[in-house]
Amino acid sequence: MKELSQQEFEVISGAGFESDYYWIIERLKKDGILPPQIRTN
């Protein structure tokens, strides 16, 4: 198992969830899972 970067650790632990929420939503929209009108602000 590879060493986690600080960013990855924050995402997994939840500490970085706020800052990473946006790109998670954008990825889901791009994949067609979420409708594009969902706002992330």
KEPATI-886056 format. One line per field, with one value per residue (C-alpha): residue number from 0; residue in three letters; x negated, y, z negated. Coordinates in steps of 0.05 Angstrom, whole numbers. Example, Ala and Ser with C-alpha at 12.3 -4.5 7.8 and 13.67 -1.06 7.14 Angstrom:
residues 2
bake	(0	1)
zanu	(ALA	SER)
x	(-246	-273)
y	(-90	-21)
z	(-156	-143)
//
This chain:
residues 41
bake	(0	1	2	3	4	5	6	7	8	9	10	11	12	13	14	15	16	17	18	19	20	21	22	23	24	25	26	27	28	29	30	31	32	33	34	35	36	37	38	39	40)
zanu	(MET	LYS	GLU	LEU	SER	GLN	GLN	GLU	PHE	GLU	VAL	ILE	SER	GLY	ALA	GLY	PHE	GLU	SER	ASP	TYR	TYR	TRP	ILE	ILE	GLU	ARG	LEU	LYS	LYS	ASP	GLY	ILE	LEU	PRO	PRO	GLN	ILE	ARG	THR	ASN)
x	(0	-30	-41	17	4	29	86	108	105	148	199	202	204	257	214	208	279	302	246	252	328	329	288	326	391	360	336	404	437	387	401	475	492	515	555	513	558	534	496	434	429)
y	(0	66	125	174	246	299	316	244	235	297	272	203	231	282	342	363	348	420	439	375	375	417	371	310	342	365	294	265	316	300	226	240	217	285	335	395	446	425	483	475	544)
z	(0	21	-25	-23	-5	-53	-7	0	-75	-87	-36	-69	-140	-121	-140	-67	-47	-41	7	48	51	114	158	133	156	222	235	221	267	323	314	322	251	228	269	292	257	188	157	113	81)
//
